[in-house]
Amino acid sequence: MERKEFLGRVRQAMSTADLPLRSEVAPGALLGDLRIDNLLDRFVERATDVNCAVKVIEATDALDHVISIMREYGADEYLGWADSQMPIPGIGAGLIANGFSPRPFEVPSEDRLHHQSAYYDLVVGVTGADGGLAESGSMVLIHGVNRSRMASLIPEVHVALLPASMIVESLSHWAASRPESLTASVNLVVITGPSRTGDIEMHLTQGVHGPRHVHVLVLKDR
């Protein structure tokens, strides 16, 4: 069929098509029936499958675990969310008290490139997490004021603190439970394990476009 004839048929169909009327009843949330019996166990299993290092810990032990990870990678600096945005208080203050230095996460409007290039040697980023997806072992992070996107993207090691109560079945379930987050957030990302890049010969390399290592500290519910 010639292009002209094809487009002519499309135009004719568009002018005569009988489209169904829009329903006056909202369809509601489209949620899959996953029937996951234990969300925490499934999340840990799936996150481990995608090469995350996952530990389920008491919230009171979170600072000690973050410090242990910092020392494991020989880091003396970190880029993190503000304490007010973390799922438990005092992580940033505790790191500073133990001799670790925070990098500023504000990027000035002038000389931005020079400022951002200073993050290239940064080893560890510490953030909270706004959701865990048991279906895939992914984490949902909402970025905005005092919630630096760079903290989960630039460093070689990303440490995320995820409350167990925020683990749900899937991204659809998370969005249905927090619809305001889809429109009010500055930036929302779903992270599934370390950064991966594959070439034409199917060689997989980690850490090219993001962290090479992802540590998830799941905080037990009280």
FIKOLZA-1660 file (N, C-alpha, C; in steps of 0.1 Angstrom, whole numbers, plus 5000, padded with zeros to 4 digits):
% residues 222
   i   px   py   pz ch aa at
   1 5008 4988 5000  A  M  N
   1 5000 5000 5000  A  M CA
   1 5009 5012 5000  A  M  C
   2 5006 5022 4991  A  E  N
   2 5013 5034 4991  A  E CA
   2 5010 5043 5003  A  E  C
   3 5020 5052 5006  A  R  N
   3 5019 5060 5018  A  R CA
   3 5007 5069 5017  A  R  C
   4 5005 5075 5005  A  K  N
   4 4993 5084 5003  A  K CA
   4 4980 5077 5005  A  K  C
   5 4979 5065 5000  A  E  N
   5 4967 5057 5002  A  E CA
   5 4965 5054 5017  A  E  C
   6 4976 5050 5024  A  F  N
   6 4975 5046 5038  A  F CA
   6 4970 5058 5046  A  F  C
   7 4976 5070 5044  A  L  N
   7 4972 5082 5052  A  L CA
   7 4958 5086 5049  A  L  C
   8 4954 5084 5036  A  G  N
   8 4940 5087 5033  A  G CA
   8 4930 5078 5040  A  G  C
   9 4933 5066 5042  A  R  N
   9 4925 5057 5050  A  R CA
   9 4924 5061 5064  A  R  C
  10 4936 5065 5070  A  V  N
  10 4936 5070 5083  A  V CA
  10 4927 5082 5085  A  V  C
  11 4928 5092 5076  A  R  N
  11 4920 5104 5077  A  R CA
  11 4905 5101 5076  A  R  C
  12 4902 5092 5068  A  Q  N
  12 4888 5088 5066  A  Q CA
  12 4883 5081 5079  A  Q  C
  13 4891 5072 5084  A  A  N
  13 4887 5065 5097  A  A CA
  13 4885 5075 5108  A  A  C
  14 4894 5085 5109  A  M  N
  14 4893 5095 5120  A  M CA
  14 4880 5103 5119  A  M  C
  15 4876 5106 5106  A  S  N
  15 4864 5114 5105  A  S CA
  15 4851 5107 5107  A  S  C
  16 4851 5094 5106  A  T  N
  16 4839 5086 5107  A  T CA
  16 4839 5077 5119  A  T  C
  17 4850 5077 5127  A  A  N
  17 4850 5067 5138  A  A CA
  17 4840 5071 5149  A  A  C
  18 4834 5060 5154  A  D  N
  18 4824 5062 5165  A  D CA
  18 4830 5058 5178  A  D  C
  19 4836 5068 5185  A  L  N
  19 4843 5065 5198  A  L CA
  19 4833 5063 5209  A  L  C
  20 4836 5055 5219  A  P  N
  20 4827 5053 5231  A  P CA
  20 4827 5066 5239  A  P  C
  21 4816 5069 5246  A  L  N
  21 4815 5080 5255  A  L CA
  21 4823 5078 5267  A  L  C
  22 4829 5089 5273  A  R  N
  22 4836 5088 5285  A  R CA
  22 4827 5084 5297  A  R  C
  23 4831 5075 5305  A  S  N
  23 4823 5071 5316  A  S CA
  23 4823 5082 5326  A  S  C
  24 4811 5084 5332  A  E  N
  24 4810 5094 5343  A  E CA
  24 4815 5089 5356  A  E  C
  25 4818 5076 5357  A  V  N
  25 4823 5070 5369  A  V CA
  25 4838 5068 5368  A  V  C
  26 4845 5074 5378  A  A  N
  26 4860 5073 5378  A  A CA
  26 4864 5058 5379  A  A  C
  27 4874 5054 5372  A  P  N
  27 4877 5039 5372  A  P CA
  27 4884 5035 5386  A  P  C
  28 4889 5045 5393  A  G  N
  28 4896 5042 5406  A  G CA
  28 4910 5037 5403  A  G  C
  29 4917 5033 5414  A  A  N
  29 4930 5028 5413  A  A CA
  29 4931 5014 5406  A  A  C
  30 4940 5013 5397  A  L  N
  30 4942 5000 5390  A  L CA
  30 4953 4992 5398  A  L  C
  31 4948 4983 5407  A  L  N
  31 4957 4976 5415  A  L CA
  31 4957 4961 5411  A  L  C
  32 4969 4956 5410  A  G  N
  32 4970 4942 5407  A  G CA
  32 4968 4933 5419  A  G  C
  33 4962 4922 5418  A  D  N
  33 4960 4913 5429  A  D CA
  33 4972 4903 5431  A  D  C
  34 4982 4908 5438  A  L  N
  34 4995 4901 5439  A  L CA
  34 4994 4890 5450  A  L  C
  35 4987 4893 5460  A  R  N
  35 4985 4883 5471  A  R CA
  35 4999 4879 5477  A  R  C
  36 5006 4889 5481  A  I  N
  36 5019 4887 5487  A  I CA
  36 5017 4885 5502  A  I  C
  37 5020 4873 5508  A  D  N
  37 5017 4871 5522  A  D CA
  37 5026 4879 5531  A  D  C
  38 5038 4879 5529  A  N  N
  38 5048 4886 5538  A  N CA
  38 5055 4896 5529  A  N  C
  39 5051 4909 5531  A  L  N
  39 5057 4919 5522  A  L CA
  39 5072 4921 5526  A  L  C
  40 5076 4921 5538  A  L  N
  40 5089 4923 5542  A  L CA
  40 5099 4912 5537  A  L  C
  41 5095 4900 5539  A  D  N
  41 5103 4889 5534  A  D CA
  41 5105 4889 5518  A  D  C
  42 5094 4893 5511  A  R  N
  42 5094 4893 5497  A  R CA
  42 5103 4905 5492  A  R  C
  43 5102 4916 5499  A  F  N
  43 5111 4927 5495  A  F CA
  43 5125 4924 5497  A  F  C
  44 5129 4918 5509  A  V  N
  44 5143 4915 5511  A  V CA
  44 5148 4905 5501  A  V  C
  45 5139 4895 5497  A  E  N
  45 5143 4885 5487  A  E CA
  45 5146 4892 5473  A  E  C
  46 5137 4900 5469  A  R  N
  46 5138 4906 5456  A  R CA
  46 5149 4916 5456  A  R  C
  47 5151 4924 5466  A  A  N
  47 5162 4934 5466  A  A CA
  47 5175 4927 5466  A  A  C
  48 5176 4916 5473  A  T  N
  48 5189 4908 5473  A  T CA
  48 5191 4903 5459  A  T  C
  49 5181 4899 5452  A  D  N
  49 5182 4893 5438  A  D CA
  49 5188 4903 5429  A  D  C
  50 5185 4916 5431  A  V  N
  50 5191 4927 5422  A  V CA
  50 5204 4933 5428  A  V  C
  51 5210 4926 5437  A  N  N
  51 5224 4929 5442  A  N CA
  51 5224 4941 5452  A  N  C
  52 5213 4942 5459  A  C  N
  52 5213 4951 5471  A  C CA
  52 5218 4944 5483  A  C  C
  53 5225 4951 5492  A  A  N
  53 5229 4945 5505  A  A CA
  53 5218 4950 5514  A  A  C
  54 5210 4940 5519  A  V  N
  54 5198 4943 5527  A  V CA
  54 5200 4938 5541  A  V  C
  55 5197 4947 5551  A  K  N
  55 5196 4943 5565  A  K CA
  55 5184 4948 5572  A  K  C
  56 5177 4939 5579  A  V  N
  56 5165 4943 5587  A  V CA
  56 5170 4946 5601  A  V  C
  57 5169 4958 5606  A  I  N
  57 5175 4962 5619  A  I CA
  57 5165 4970 5627  A  I  C
  58 5168 4971 5640  A  E  N
  58 5161 4980 5649  A  E CA
  58 5164 4994 5645  A  E  C
  59 5155 5003 5646  A  A  N
  59 5157 5017 5643  A  A CA
  59 5168 5023 5652  A  A  C
  60 5169 5019 5664  A  T  N
  60 5179 5024 5673  A  T CA
  60 5193 5020 5669  A  T  C
  61 5194 5010 5661  A  D  N
  61 5208 5006 5656  A  D CA
  61 5212 5012 5643  A  D  C
  62 5203 5020 5637  A  A  N
  62 5205 5025 5624  A  A CA
  62 5219 5033 5622  A  A  C
  63 5221 5042 5632  A  L  N
  63 5233 5050 5631  A  L CA
  63 5246 5041 5631  A  L  C
  64 5246 5031 5640  A  D  N
  64 5258 5022 5640  A  D CA
  64 5260 5015 5627  A  D  C
  65 5249 5011 5621  A  H  N
  65 5250 5004 5608  A  H CA
  65 5255 5013 5597  A  H  C
  66 5250 5026 5597  A  V  N
  66 5255 5036 5587  A  V CA
  66 5270 5038 5589  A  V  C
  67 5274 5040 5601  A  I  N
  67 5288 5042 5604  A  I CA
  67 5297 5030 5600  A  I  C
  68 5292 5018 5602  A  S  N
  68 5299 5006 5598  A  S CA
  68 5301 5006 5583  A  S  C
  69 5291 5010 5575  A  I  N
  69 5292 5010 5561  A  I CA
  69 5302 5021 5556  A  I  C
  70 5301 5032 5563  A  M  N
  70 5310 5043 5559  A  M CA
  70 5325 5038 5561  A  M  C
  71 5328 5032 5572  A  R  N
  71 5341 5027 5575  A  R CA
  71 5345 5015 5566  A  R  C
  72 5335 5007 5562  A  E  N
  72 5338 4996 5552  A  E CA
  72 5344 5001 5539  A  E  C
  73 5339 5013 5535  A  Y  N
  73 5343 5019 5522  A  Y CA
  73 5354 5030 5524  A  Y  C
  74 5359 5031 5536  A  G  N
  74 5369 5041 5538  A  G CA
  74 5365 5056 5536  A  G  C
  75 5352 5059 5539  A  A  N
  75 5347 5072 5536  A  A CA
  75 5348 5081 5549  A  A  C
  76 5352 5093 5547  A  D  N
  76 5352 5102 5558  A  D CA
  76 5342 5114 5556  A  D  C
  77 5336 5114 5544  A  E  N
  77 5326 5124 5541  A  E CA
  77 5314 5117 5535  A  E  C
  78 5303 5124 5535  A  Y  N
  78 5290 5118 5529  A  Y CA
  78 5281 5130 5524  A  Y  C
  79 5273 5126 5515  A  L  N
  79 5262 5135 5511  A  L CA
  79 5249 5129 5515  A  L  C
  80 5241 5137 5522  A  G  N
  80 5229 5131 5527  A  G CA
  80 5217 5140 5527  A  G  C
  81 5205 5135 5530  A  W  N
  81 5193 5143 5532  A  W CA
  81 5195 5149 5546  A  W  C
  82 5188 5160 5547  A  A  N
  82 5187 5167 5560  A  A CA
  82 5181 5158 5571  A  A  C
  83 5185 5160 5583  A  D  N
  83 5180 5151 5594  A  D CA
  83 5164 5152 5595  A  D  C
  84 5159 5164 5592  A  S  N
  84 5144 5165 5592  A  S CA
  84 5137 5157 5582  A  S  C
  85 5144 5152 5572  A  Q  N
  85 5138 5144 5561  A  Q CA
  85 5141 5129 5562  A  Q  C
  86 5148 5125 5572  A  M  N
  86 5152 5111 5574  A  M CA
  86 5140 5104 5582  A  M  C
  87 5139 5091 5580  A  P  N
  87 5128 5084 5587  A  P CA
  87 5129 5083 5602  A  P  C
  88 5142 5085 5607  A  I  N
  88 5144 5086 5621  A  I CA
  88 5154 5097 5624  A  I  C
  89 5153 5104 5635  A  P  N
  89 5161 5116 5637  A  P CA
  89 5175 5113 5641  A  P  C
  90 5184 5122 5639  A  G  N
  90 5197 5122 5644  A  G CA
  90 5208 5115 5636  A  G  C
  91 5205 5110 5624  A  I  N
  91 5215 5103 5616  A  I CA
  91 5226 5112 5612  A  I  C
  92 5223 5124 5607  A  G  N
  92 5233 5133 5603  A  G CA
  92 5241 5139 5615  A  G  C
  93 5234 5142 5625  A  A  N
  93 5241 5147 5637  A  A CA
  93 5250 5136 5643  A  A  C
  94 5245 5124 5643  A  G  N
  94 5253 5113 5648  A  G CA
  94 5266 5110 5640  A  G  C
  95 5265 5112 5627  A  L  N
  95 5277 5110 5618  A  L CA
  95 5287 5121 5621  A  L  C
  96 5282 5133 5622  A  I  N
  96 5291 5144 5625  A  I CA
  96 5298 5142 5638  A  I  C
  97 5290 5138 5648  A  A  N
  97 5296 5135 5662  A  A CA
  97 5307 5124 5661  A  A  C
  98 5306 5115 5651  A  N  N
  98 5316 5105 5650  A  N CA
  98 5327 5108 5640  A  N  C
  99 5328 5121 5637  A  G  N
  99 5339 5125 5629  A  G CA
  99 5337 5125 5614  A  G  C
 100 5325 5123 5609  A  F  N
 100 5323 5123 5594  A  F CA
 100 5318 5137 5590  A  F  C
 101 5322 5141 5579  A  S  N
 101 5319 5155 5574  A  S CA
 101 5308 5154 5563  A  S  C
 102 5297 5162 5565  A  P  N
 102 5287 5163 5554  A  P CA
 102 5291 5172 5543  A  P  C
 103 5289 5168 5531  A  R  N
 103 5290 5177 5519  A  R CA
 103 5278 5186 5518  A  R  C
 104 5279 5198 5514  A  P  N
 104 5267 5206 5512  A  P CA
 104 5259 5201 5500  A  P  C
 105 5246 5201 5501  A  F  N
 105 5238 5196 5489  A  F CA
 105 5232 5207 5481  A  F  C
 106 5234 5220 5485  A  E  N
 106 5228 5231 5477  A  E CA
 106 5238 5234 5466  A  E  C
 107 5232 5235 5454  A  V  N
 107 5240 5238 5442  A  V CA
 107 5237 5253 5438  A  V  C
 108 5247 5262 5439  A  P  N
 108 5245 5276 5436  A  P CA
 108 5242 5278 5422  A  P  C
 109 5235 5289 5419  A  S  N
 109 5231 5292 5405  A  S CA
 109 5243 5296 5397  A  S  C
 110 5253 5301 5403  A  E  N
 110 5265 5305 5395  A  E CA
 110 5276 5294 5396  A  E  C
 111 5283 5292 5385  A  D  N
 111 5294 5283 5385  A  D CA
 111 5290 5269 5389  A  D  C
 112 5278 5264 5384  A  R  N
 112 5272 5252 5388  A  R CA
 112 5281 5240 5384  A  R  C
 113 5287 5240 5373  A  L  N
 113 5295 5229 5368  A  L CA
 113 5307 5227 5377  A  L  C
 114 5314 5238 5381  A  H  N
 114 5326 5236 5390  A  H CA
 114 5321 5231 5403  A  H  C
 115 5310 5235 5408  A  H  N
 115 5305 5230 5421  A  H CA
 115 5302 5215 5420  A  H  C
 116 5295 5211 5410  A  Q  N
 116 5291 5197 5408  A  Q CA
 116 5303 5188 5406  A  Q  C
 117 5313 5193 5399  A  S  N
 117 5325 5184 5397  A  S CA
 117 5332 5181 5410  A  S  C
 118 5330 5188 5420  A  A  N
 118 5336 5185 5433  A  A CA
 118 5330 5173 5440  A  A  C
 119 5319 5168 5434  A  Y  N
 119 5312 5156 5440  A  Y CA
 119 5318 5143 5434  A  Y  C
 120 5327 5144 5424  A  Y  N
 120 5331 5132 5417  A  Y CA
 120 5338 5122 5426  A  Y  C
 121 5345 5127 5436  A  D  N
 121 5352 5118 5445  A  D CA
 121 5344 5113 5457  A  D  C
 122 5331 5117 5458  A  L  N
 122 5323 5113 5469  A  L CA
 122 5320 5098 5469  A  L  C
 123 5321 5092 5481  A  V  N
 123 5320 5077 5482  A  V CA
 123 5306 5073 5486  A  V  C
 124 5300 5080 5496  A  V  N
 124 5288 5075 5502  A  V CA
 124 5277 5086 5502  A  V  C
 125 5265 5082 5499  A  G  N
 125 5253 5090 5500  A  G CA
 125 5244 5083 5510  A  G  C
 126 5237 5091 5518  A  V  N
 126 5228 5086 5528  A  V CA
 126 5214 5092 5527  A  V  C
 127 5204 5084 5525  A  T  N
 127 5191 5090 5523  A  T CA
 127 5180 5081 5530  A  T  C
 128 5168 5087 5531  A  G  N
 128 5157 5079 5535  A  G CA
 128 5151 5072 5523  A  G  C
 129 5140 5066 5524  A  A  N
 129 5132 5060 5513  A  A CA
 129 5118 5061 5516  A  A  C
 130 5110 5065 5506  A  D  N
 130 5095 5067 5509  A  D CA
 130 5087 5055 5505  A  D  C
 131 5093 5045 5501  A  G  N
 131 5085 5033 5498  A  G CA
 131 5094 5021 5494  A  G  C
 132 5089 5009 5497  A  G  N
 132 5096 4997 5492  A  G CA
 132 5086 4989 5484  A  G  C
 133 5090 4983 5473  A  L  N
 133 5081 4976 5464  A  L CA
 133 5084 4961 5465  A  L  C
 134 5076 4953 5472  A  A  N
 134 5079 4939 5474  A  A CA
 134 5079 4931 5461  A  A  C
 135 5072 4936 5451  A  E  N
 135 5072 4929 5438  A  E CA
 135 5085 4928 5431  A  E  C
 136 5093 4939 5433  A  S  N
 136 5106 4940 5425  A  S CA
 136 5118 4943 5434  A  S  C
 137 5116 4945 5447  A  G  N
 137 5127 4949 5455  A  G CA
 137 5132 4963 5453  A  G  C
 138 5123 4971 5447  A  S  N
 138 5127 4985 5444  A  S CA
 138 5124 4994 5456  A  S  C
 139 5130 5006 5455  A  M  N
 139 5127 5017 5465  A  M CA
 139 5122 5029 5458  A  M  C
 140 5113 5036 5464  A  V  N
 140 5108 5049 5459  A  V CA
 140 5113 5060 5467  A  V  C
 141 5119 5070 5460  A  L  N
 141 5125 5082 5467  A  L CA
 141 5119 5094 5461  A  L  C
 142 5114 5103 5470  A  I  N
 142 5109 5116 5466  A  I CA
 142 5119 5126 5469  A  I  C
 143 5123 5134 5459  A  H  N
 143 5133 5144 5461  A  H CA
 143 5126 5158 5461  A  H  C
 144 5133 5167 5468  A  G  N
 144 5128 5181 5470  A  G CA
 144 5137 5189 5479  A  G  C
 145 5131 5198 5486  A  V  N
 145 5139 5206 5495  A  V CA
 145 5145 5198 5506  A  V  C
 146 5158 5199 5508  A  N  N
 146 5165 5191 5518  A  N CA
 146 5165 5176 5516  A  N  C
 147 5162 5172 5504  A  R  N
 147 5162 5158 5499  A  R CA
 147 5170 5157 5486  A  R  C
 148 5182 5158 5487  A  S  N
 148 5191 5159 5476  A  S CA
 148 5190 5146 5467  A  S  C
 149 5187 5149 5454  A  R  N
 149 5187 5138 5444  A  R CA
 149 5201 5132 5442  A  R  C
 150 5211 5141 5443  A  M  N
 150 5225 5137 5441  A  M CA
 150 5229 5127 5451  A  M  C
 151 5224 5127 5463  A  A  N
 151 5228 5118 5473  A  A CA
 151 5226 5103 5470  A  A  C
 152 5216 5101 5461  A  S  N
 152 5213 5087 5457  A  S CA
 152 5218 5084 5443  A  S  C
 153 5224 5094 5437  A  L  N
 153 5228 5092 5423  A  L CA
 153 5243 5093 5421  A  L  C
 154 5250 5102 5427  A  I  N
 154 5264 5105 5424  A  I CA
 154 5274 5096 5432  A  I  C
 155 5272 5093 5445  A  P  N
 155 5282 5086 5452  A  P CA
 155 5283 5071 5447  A  P  C
 156 5294 5065 5449  A  E  N
 156 5296 5051 5446  A  E CA
 156 5288 5042 5454  A  E  C
 157 5285 5046 5466  A  V  N
 157 5277 5038 5476  A  V CA
 157 5265 5046 5480  A  V  C
 158 5253 5040 5479  A  H  N
 158 5241 5046 5484  A  H CA
 158 5235 5038 5495  A  H  C
 159 5233 5045 5507  A  V  N
 159 5228 5038 5519  A  V CA
 159 5214 5044 5521  A  V  C
 160 5204 5036 5521  A  A  N
 160 5190 5041 5522  A  A CA
 160 5183 5034 5534  A  A  C
 161 5177 5043 5542  A  L  N
 161 5169 5038 5554  A  L CA
 161 5154 5038 5550  A  L  C
 162 5149 5026 5551  A  L  N
 162 5135 5023 5547  A  L CA
 162 5127 5017 5558  A  L  C
 163 5117 5024 5563  A  P  N
 163 5108 5019 5573  A  P CA
 163 5101 5007 5568  A  P  C
 164 5100 4996 5575  A  A  N
 164 5093 4984 5571  A  A CA
 164 5078 4987 5568  A  A  C
 165 5073 4996 5575  A  S  N
 165 5058 5000 5573  A  S CA
 165 5056 5006 5560  A  S  C
 166 5066 5010 5553  A  M  N
 166 5064 5016 5539  A  M CA
 166 5066 5007 5528  A  M  C
 167 5067 4994 5531  A  I  N
 167 5068 4984 5520  A  I CA
 167 5054 4979 5516  A  I  C
 168 5051 4980 5503  A  V  N
 168 5038 4977 5498  A  V CA
 168 5040 4967 5486  A  V  C
 169 5029 4962 5480  A  E  N
 169 5030 4952 5470  A  E CA
 169 5038 4957 5458  A  E  C
 170 5034 4968 5452  A  S  N
 170 5039 4972 5439  A  S CA
 170 5038 4988 5438  A  S  C
 171 5043 4993 5427  A  L  N
 171 5043 5007 5425  A  L CA
 171 5029 5012 5424  A  L  C
 172 5020 5005 5418  A  S  N
 172 5006 5009 5417  A  S CA
 172 5000 5010 5431  A  S  C
 173 5003 5001 5440  A  H  N
 173 4998 5001 5454  A  H CA
 173 5004 5013 5461  A  H  C
 174 5016 5016 5459  A  W  N
 174 5022 5028 5465  A  W CA
 174 5016 5041 5460  A  W  C
 175 5014 5042 5447  A  A  N
 175 5008 5054 5442  A  A CA
 175 4993 5056 5446  A  A  C
 176 4986 5045 5448  A  A  N
 176 4972 5045 5452  A  A CA
 176 4972 5050 5467  A  A  C
 177 4982 5046 5475  A  S  N
 177 4982 5050 5489  A  S CA
 177 4987 5064 5491  A  S  C
 178 4994 5070 5481  A  R  N
 178 4999 5083 5483  A  R CA
 178 4998 5091 5470  A  R  C
 179 4985 5093 5465  A  P  N
 179 4983 5100 5452  A  P CA
 179 4989 5114 5452  A  P  C
 180 4989 5121 5463  A  E  N
 180 4994 5134 5463  A  E CA
 180 5009 5135 5460  A  E  C
 181 5017 5124 5462  A  S  N
 181 5031 5124 5459  A  S CA
 181 5034 5125 5444  A  S  C
 182 5025 5120 5436  A  L  N
 182 5027 5120 5422  A  L CA
 182 5027 5133 5416  A  L  C
 183 5020 5143 5422  A  T  N
 183 5019 5156 5416  A  T CA
 183 5026 5167 5424  A  T  C
 184 5028 5164 5437  A  A  N
 184 5034 5174 5446  A  A CA
 184 5050 5174 5446  A  A  C
 185 5055 5162 5442  A  S  N
 185 5070 5161 5444  A  S CA
 185 5077 5168 5433  A  S  C
 186 5089 5173 5436  A  V  N
 186 5098 5179 5426  A  V CA
 186 5104 5168 5417  A  V  C
 187 5107 5157 5422  A  N  N
 187 5113 5146 5415  A  N CA
 187 5111 5133 5422  A  N  C
 188 5106 5123 5415  A  L  N
 188 5103 5110 5421  A  L CA
 188 5110 5099 5413  A  L  C
 189 5118 5090 5419  A  V  N
 189 5125 5080 5412  A  V CA
 189 5122 5066 5419  A  V  C
 190 5123 5056 5411  A  V  N
 190 5122 5042 5416  A  V CA
 190 5136 5036 5413  A  V  C
 191 5142 5031 5424  A  I  N
 191 5156 5026 5423  A  I CA
 191 5155 5010 5425  A  I  C
 192 5160 5003 5416  A  T  N
 192 5161 4989 5416  A  T CA
 192 5175 4984 5416  A  T  C
 193 5182 4983 5427  A  G  N
 193 5195 4978 5428  A  G CA
 193 5205 4988 5423  A  G  C
 194 5218 4985 5422  A  P  N
 194 5229 4993 5417  A  P CA
 194 5226 4997 5402  A  P  C
 195 5233 5008 5398  A  S  N
 195 5232 5012 5384  A  S CA
 195 5238 5001 5375  A  S  C
 196 5231 4998 5364  A  R  N
 196 5236 4988 5354  A  R CA
 196 5236 4994 5340  A  R  C
 197 5246 4990 5333  A  T  N
 197 5247 4993 5319  A  T CA
 197 5252 4981 5311  A  T  C
 198 5245 4978 5300  A  G  N
 198 5249 4966 5292  A  G CA
 198 5253 4971 5278  A  G  C
 199 5264 4965 5272  A  D  N
 199 5268 4969 5259  A  D CA
 199 5262 4959 5248  A  D  C
 200 5266 4960 5236  A  I  N
 200 5260 4952 5225  A  I CA
 200 5264 4938 5226  A  I  C
 201 5275 4935 5233  A  E  N
 201 5279 4921 5235  A  E CA
 201 5274 4915 5248  A  E  C
 202 5264 4923 5254  A  M  N
 202 5257 4918 5266  A  M CA
 202 5266 4917 5278  A  M  C
 203 5276 4925 5279  A  H  N
 203 5285 4926 5291  A  H CA
 203 5279 4936 5300  A  H  C
 204 5275 4932 5312  A  L  N
 204 5269 4941 5322  A  L CA
 204 5279 4947 5331  A  L  C
 205 5278 4960 5332  A  T  N
 205 5287 4968 5341  A  T CA
 205 5279 4976 5351  A  T  C
 206 5283 4975 5363  A  Q  N
 206 5276 4982 5374  A  Q CA
 206 5283 4995 5377  A  Q  C
 207 5275 5006 5381  A  G  N
 207 5281 5018 5386  A  G CA
 207 5284 5028 5376  A  G  C
 208 5280 5027 5363  A  V  N
 208 5283 5037 5353  A  V CA
 208 5275 5049 5354  A  V  C
 209 5262 5048 5356  A  H  N
 209 5253 5060 5357  A  H CA
 209 5248 5062 5371  A  H  C
 210 5253 5056 5381  A  G  N
 210 5248 5057 5394  A  G CA
 210 5256 5049 5404  A  G  C
 211 5252 5047 5416  A  P  N
 211 5259 5039 5426  A  P CA
 211 5263 5025 5421  A  P  C
 212 5275 5021 5425  A  R  N
 212 5279 5007 5422  A  R CA
 212 5274 4997 5433  A  R  C
 213 5272 5003 5445  A  H  N
 213 5267 4995 5457  A  H CA
 213 5255 5002 5463  A  H  C
 214 5245 4994 5466  A  V  N
 214 5233 4999 5473  A  V CA
 214 5230 4991 5486  A  V  C
 215 5230 4998 5497  A  H  N
 215 5227 4992 5510  A  H CA
 215 5214 4997 5515  A  H  C
 216 5205 4987 5518  A  V  N
 216 5192 4991 5523  A  V CA
 216 5191 4986 5537  A  V  C
 217 5188 4996 5546  A  L  N
 217 5186 4993 5560  A  L CA
 217 5171 4994 5563  A  L  C
 218 5165 4982 5564  A  V  N
 218 5150 4982 5567  A  V CA
 218 5148 4983 5582  A  V  C
 219 5141 4993 5586  A  L  N
 219 5139 4996 5600  A  L CA
 219 5126 4989 5605  A  L  C
 220 5128 4981 5614  A  K  N
 220 5116 4973 5620  A  K CA
 220 5106 4982 5626  A  K  C
 221 5093 4978 5624  A  D  N
 221 5083 4986 5630  A  D CA
 221 5082 4984 5645  A  D  C
 222 5080 4994 5653  A  R  N
 222 5079 4993 5667  A  R CA
 222 5066 4986 5672  A  R  C
% end
